[in-house]
């Protein structure tokens, strides 16, 4: 059982609450910290949780193993500093800060002993983690290229780096934006009441990490639209992954095609309940859901994986997605937008969090 508290009561905080409710054997939320208990009373009542106006009150009431910071960008650095000052490990929402200066300041907390990880979840979504593991397995040979169209900004960059096997290497970045028309679809508030045509903004960027190429391509419609899907291409010298399938060479004459097959329960009379069991490639279970049998979306499974990783880190294990890595992805995100706005080639520089 992993007890954790949350600072914040917004849209993203509810993801953590749903995960804990679906997986009571894994997680327990000790309470929520909010500046406005009256305004946040609804979420407290919905999930049966106490509300506190300060983190100190929450800690005194029921000490958590760590805190989750789920607050807006502009206040997150102050929240992280406050939690670090209390000696409380913290799992921060993304991004940890807005500017390079803020990120440098936060990384000094880690240098002073604070435990800060970031809840970057996209790499841990089952379909991505399965394909990352396949790319890392060696079947494709040395990976040279990853084209990722799955998430915005630092999220997409994080995925791109993981598929390429890139750490903190310097990059040469070019980028451009493109606008096109699309039928308005669903958003956070639900489906539109009537048909309308709106502008869709797409950002395309190339990251050259020496001999490796990363291509970022995303439009915000992809999160909710039924007519704008995710796309992925990962290439190595002996094979490639294209979306949900892969092909590799067993020898120089023999290609072997495979598919990434989801295994879900609860279909066609299956009485096990509805949940993802895992993902199979050929005879190999390349991914097994650590939160089964919780009835969770892939994104919720990924966030739950971050919670598990945070608990392991607090217990002395290796960090899953440390603050420094989050800062690197946000830094490259800043440079990508600068390249798109100026039309110039931007070169990244080694930052202090690299060490």
N, C-alpha and C positions, 0 to 999 in steps of 0.2 A: 504494500500500500504506500503510495507516494502522496504525502500531504503538501499542498501548495496554496498560497494565497495569491490574489490578483489585485493589482492597482489599476483601476479603470473599470468602467461598466458599459463600454460602447459595443459596436457591432462585432468587432474582432474578439472582445472578451467572451462573447457568447459561444464562440467556437470551443474555447477551453472548458466552458461550463457544460456544453452538450457532450463533450468527450468524457468528462468525469462522470456525468449521469449515466452514460451508456456503458461505462467500464468501472463500476464501483469496486471491483476487486483490485483494480490497478491504481485508481486515483481518488483523492478526497480533497475538495476545496474547503479551506478553513475559513474563508470569508472574502469580502470585497471591500476595497478602499475607494471611497468616492468623496468628492468635495461637496456633493449635494445629495444627501441621503433621501430627501423627500422626492427629488426627481428620479432617483434610481431605485425607489422602493419596488417598482414593478418587477425588475429583474431579480431583486432579492426574494420577492414572494414567489416568482415563477420557479426558481431553483431551490427555494427553501434555505437561503444562506443569510448570515448576518452581515450587516453593513457597518463599516467603520469610517470615521473621518480622518484617521491617521494610521499609518503603517504600524506605529508603536502600539496602538490599541489592539490591532489585529494580532500582532506577535504576542502580546501579553495574554490575550484571550485563548489562543490556540496556536502555539508556535509551529510554523510551517517548515518544511525542509528547505524551501526556497520560495521566492516571490516571482510572479510573472508581471512584467511591466507592459500594459496594454493601453497606452495613452497616445495622444497625437504627437507627431514629429517634434513640434516646437517645444514641448515640455518633457519629452522623454529623457534628454540628457540630465536634467535636474532631478528627475525621479531616480535614475540610475545612480547618480552621485549620492543621493540621500540614502538609498538602500545599501550602497557600499559603505557609507559612513556608519550604518547600523551593524555592519559585519554580516549582512544577509546576502547569500548568493541570489543571483537574479537571472531570469530568462527574459530577455528583452524582445519585444515585438520589433518588426523590421520597419524602416532601417533604424539603427541605434541613434543616429544623429543625421543632421542635414548637411553640414559643411565639413570640409577636411579639418578645419581648426577644432571643431567640436569633437570630431573623432579622435584626433591626436590627444585632446584633453581627456577623453574617456579611457583611452588605452593606458594612460598613466595610472589609472585606478587599478588595472590588471597588474601593472608592474609593481604596484604597492601591495598586491596580494588579493585583490577582489576577485571573486568568481563570477564572471559575466559571460553567458552564452546568448546567442540570438536565435529566435524561433523562425529561422529560414527553413521552410518546410518543403519547398518544391522538389528538391533532390530526393526527399523521402517519400514522395507520392509513389505508390506501389509500381505503377507502370514505368516511372522514371528510374526508380531504384533498381528494378529488374534489368533495365537496359544499361544502366551505368555498370552494374556488376558484370553484365555480359561483355561490355566494352573493356572492362578491366581484366577479364578472364584470359586474354591473350588469343582468343579464337580469331579475332580480326587482325591480329598482328599489331604493329605500332600504329596508334591512332594519329591521323594527320589533320582531320577536319571534322568539325561539328557544326551543323546548321540547325539552330533551335528557334522554333516559333511556338512558344508555349506560355510565356509569362512576360510581364513588363519589367523594364528597368533592371534593378539589381537582382530580382528573382531570375530573370532570363539569363543574366550574366553568370549567376551562380551555377545554373544548370549547364551552361556552355563550358565553363571551366571544369566542372566535374566530368563531363563527357570527354573533354580533351585530356584530362589528367594534369591540368595546369594549377600551379599554386600561386605564387606571388610574382611570377615572371612579368617583365615589362612588356607593354603592348604598343603597337602602332595602330591607331584607330581612325577610320573614315566612316562617315554616316550621312544619311539623308532622310528626309521625310517625304511622305506622299499622301495626298488626300483623295478619297474617292467616295462615291455615293453608296449608301446601303439602306435597306429597309430597317427601320428602327426595331430592335428586338428587346428582349428582357434586360433588366438591370437589377440592382439591389432592391428596388422597390416593387419589382414584379413586371408583368407584361403590360405593354401600352394598350390603351383603350381603343385606339384606331391606328390605321396605317399611316406612316409618314416616312419620308426620305430624309436622312440626315447625313452629315459628313463623317467619314471614318478616317481617322488619322493613323498612318502606319509609319513606323520607324524601322529603318534597315541600316545595319552597321556591320563593318568588318573589323575583326580584331586579329592582327597578325602577331602571334607569339613566336618569333623566330620561324621555325619550319612548320609550325602549326597554325591553322586558320580556323577562327571562330566566326560564324555568321549569326547575328542577332536579327530577328524579324518578328515584329509584333504589332498588332493593332488592338486597342482596348476592347473591341467588340468580341474578341475571342473568348473572354471569360464567360459570357452568357449567351452569345448568339448561336443559333442552331445551323447557321450557314457560314460560319467562320471557324474552322477546326484547327486543332493543334497539328504541327508538322515537325518531323525530326529526321535528320540524316546524319549518321556518324560513319566516317570512312576510315578504314585501315588498309594496310598493304595486302591483307589476305581476305578482306571481306568488308561488309557494311551492314548497318542497321537502317532500315527505312520504316518509320512509324512502328507498326506492330509486327514486323517480320525482319529477318536477317538472312544473310547468305555468307558462307565462308568456304574457303578451299581446304578440303581434306588433304589433297596434294595438288600439284600445279595443274592437273587435268580434271579434278573432280570437285565441282561445287556442291555444297550441302545447304539447301534452303531449310529454314526453321521458322516457326511462329511463336510469339509470346502469347500463351493461352491463359486467360483468367479462369480461376476455379472459384465459383461462388456457390453458396448453399441457398436453399429455400426455393428452388425452381422445380416446377413440374412434379409436385407432390412430395418433394423432399421436406421432411419435418424437422430438420436440424436448426431451422431459423435462418434468417437472411443475414449473411455476412460474407466478406471476402476471405477465402482460405489462403489463397496465394496465386502465384503465377508460375506456369510451367513452360520450359523450353525443351522440347524433345522429351527425354526421360528425366530431366533435372528440374526439381523444384527450386528455381533460382530466387524466388521470393516467397516468404511465409509471413502472413499477417501477425504481428506480435500482439495485436489487440483483439483477435478473434476470441469469443463470438460476438463482440460488440457490433451493433448495427450502425456503422459509420460510413461516411463518404470517404473517398480516397484522400481528400484534403484533410479531413479530420483524422484519419489514420496517420497521415504524415505529421500533423501537429502533435498527436499523441506520441509518436516516435521521438519528437524533439523533447517532450516532457520526460520520457524514459531516459533519453540520453543526458538530460540535465541532472536527473537524480544520480545516474552513474558517475557523472563528473564530480558532483558534490561528494560522492563516496570515495573519490580518489582516482576515478577512471579518466580516460582520455576525453577531451572535449570533442563533441560532435560537430559543432559549428561555432567556433570561438568568436569573440568580439573582433579580433584582428581580421579574420576572414570576412566577416560582415562589412568591416570598414573597407577592405579591398574591393569588394563587389560594389559598394556604394560609390567609392572613388572612381572606379571604371565607368559606372553609370553617369556620374557627373561629367566625365570626359567625353562619353558618347554623345550626350546632349550638346556639349560644347562643339563637338565636331559637326553635328547636324546643323546647328545654328550658324556656324561660321563658314562651313564648307571647306575647312582646312583639315589637314592631317594632324592629329594630336598624338603625341607620344607620352606615355605614362612615365612617371618617375618613381623610384623606390621610396616608400614612405617609412616613417619611423616605426610604425607598428609591425613592419616586417622583421625588425631586429637586426 
